Amino acid sequence: TVWLSVWDWDRFGRNQFLGEVRLPLASLDLSNPTECWYTLQDKDEDTGATDFYRGQLNLAIRYTPSGTKKGKTRGSLDVVIKQGRDFPSMGGAGKPDPVVKCYLLPDKSSSGKRKVGVIKNQSDPVWEEIVTYEKVVLEEIAKERVLEVTVWDWDKKGSSFIGGLRIGPLPDGSSRNHDWMDSIGDEVSHWEMVLAHPGEWAEQWHTLRTTMDPRNVSFQ
């Protein structure tokens, strides 16, 4: 992980901390040196493993065509949130109370949100819960829609972000204006398995991103 911090320099006094960014190298396409903006984060005094690894999530995804309308294939997208492992507590000592939220981007409306229930005090939760999106156009998910899955440590005063995924197609030049089109590696290969085998389940473990800030990807 590359750790960058920005300071306001002072010749006579102490430098003032402005913000920092931590970039796990596994999340970057180092063969494609493109420019990218990142939001500065507050200083984190804890420099332990949770800064770089937030656990893994097991998902099974299936796209089932149901017919065509105006020349486009439509169907249902089913996602089974199966289980997680190694989730850290984001609220201090003990184990987290993980909950999972899903969106099929670009729709981030309340009606587009899917959520599976909280499991209390568990770093390795098992859900086996299914969420479904209806009337999904095949041609759209093949090029310009992304399944965003995030894991949170629930608290009645406000949940804390643990990690997330964006599972979708590798973006091409036409999608460069969408900063959430940043799937790489197993996020892309999982999506490709779903599209290549309609009506069949494609299951895979994913290592969670530690931030949902847009990351650099290569364009075809």
N, C-alpha and C positions, 0 to 999 in steps of 0.2 A: 504494500500500500504506500502510495506517495502522499505525504502529509505536508500541506502548504499552509502557512499562516501569514497574515498581513498585519503590519503594525504602522502606527503613526510615529515616525522617528522624532526624537527630541534630543538636541545637542547637550542640554544641561540637566534634564530630568529623566525620568523613566519613560521608555517607549510605551505607547498606549496600544493595546491589542484591539484590532478591528474585526477580525473574523478568521475562520480557517476552513479548509476543504480537505477531505481525505478521499483519495481515489484508489480503490482496490484495482490492481493491475489486471486481474482476471476479468474485470468488467469492461476493459478498453480494447479497442482494435488498434494495436500499435503499428500495424502496417498501413494505417490510413491517418496521416497526421493532419486532421482537419481542426478548425477552430471551434471552440465550444465555451459557452458561458456557464459558470456555476455560481450558485447562491452561497455566500459566506455563512458559515454556521457559528453559533456561540462556542466558546472554548469548553472543551470537555476534559475535566481533570483526570477522568478515568481513562487510561490508555491501554486497557486490557484487551482481551481477545474479542469482547463483544463489539468493539469498534470495527472489526474486520470480518467477523463471522457471526451470523445471527441464526444459524440453523438451516434445516432443509424441509421442503414440503413435497408431499407425494400427491399428484393429481392424475385423474383419468378423464380424458376428454373424448367426446364423440359428436360428429356432425351427421345428422340423418336427413337427407333430402325428402321433401314431402310433395313436391310438384313444381311447376313453373308458372310464372306470371309475367307477361310482357317480355318474354324471351329470357327471363332470369330465373335461376334455380333458387327455391326457397326451402327452408327446413329448420330444424331445431338444433341448437347447440347445447349439449348437456355436459356439465362439469361436476365430477365427483371430488369433493375435498376429502381425501382419504385419511391422511395422517401427517404429523410433523415430528421432527426430532431435533433435539439440542436447542430449543428455544430458550433464550435468556430472559431473566426478569429485568424489565426496564424500570422498575420502581424501587430497586434496592435489593435487599437480601431475599432469599426464598425463591419460589418458582413463579412463573408467570400465569396469568389467566388468559390464554390465547383465544382470539376470535378472528375470523377470516371474512374479508369483504371482497366482492368481485364487481368489476365493471367491464362492459364490452365497449371499449373506446371507439369513437369519440364521445359516446353518450355517458355523461357523468351525472345525469339527473337522478333524483331520488327514486323515480320509477325504474331506472336502469340498474340500481344497486341490488346486489344479491348478498346475503349474509348468512353465515352459519353460526350456531350458538357458541356461547362462551363455555370453555372447559376450565374449571377452577384448579389452580395449584398444580399445573402439569407442564413439564418441559417437552414431553413426548406424547402429545395428544392424539387421540384417534377419533375422527368424526364420522367418516363414511356417510357424508351427507351430499345430496345432489342438488345442484341449482341448474335452472334451464332458461335459455333465451329462445323465444319463438320467432318465427317469420324472419329468420336470418338469411340474408342473400349470400349465396356461395361466392359470387364474383366479388363481393365486397370484402369478405373475410380473407379471400385469397390475396388481396392487395392492400387494403386500406383500413382494416379493423384489427384491433389488438385486445386480447383478454388481459386485463390488469387484475392481479390478485395480490392483496396486501394482508399481512398478519399484524395484529395489534395485541398489546398487553392491556386487557380491559381494566378499567377502574371507574367507579361511579362518579368520580370527579373529572374524568377525562382519560381516554385511552392513549397509550404511548405506542408509537410506531416501532415494530420489531424489524420487519423486512418485507420485501415484495418481489414480484415478477411482472414482466410484460411479455406474454407469449403471443407471438404473431409472426407475420411474414417478414423476411429481410427487406427493408425499405429500398425503393429505387428512387431515381431522380424526381419523380412526380410527387413523392411523399416527403421531401426534405423540409417542407414548411411545417410539418407536424413533429414537434419535439418529442412526443410520446412514441413515435415510430422508431424505437431504438432496440428492438429485440436482436440478440446475437446468440450464437452457440446453441445450447440445448433448448433455449426458448424458441428458436427458429425451427430446429429439427423436430421438436414435439409438434408444432403447428403443421409442419409438412406431413408428418405421419397421419394426423387427423384428416387432412385434406386428401391424402392419397388413398385412404381406406374409409370411404363414407359408410356410415352405419356400424362401424367397428370401434371398440374402445382402444385408445392409445394412452398408455400409462407411463409415467416417468417421474423420477425424483429430481427436484431442482434445488440448488443452493440459493438461498434468498439474497437479493441485493440488500445492501445496508443503507442505501438511499435511493429515492425515486427521481433524483435529479437526472435530466437527460444525459445520455452518454454517447460518445462518438461511435458511429458505425460506418461501415463501407457501403457504398452505393453501387448497384450493378449498372 
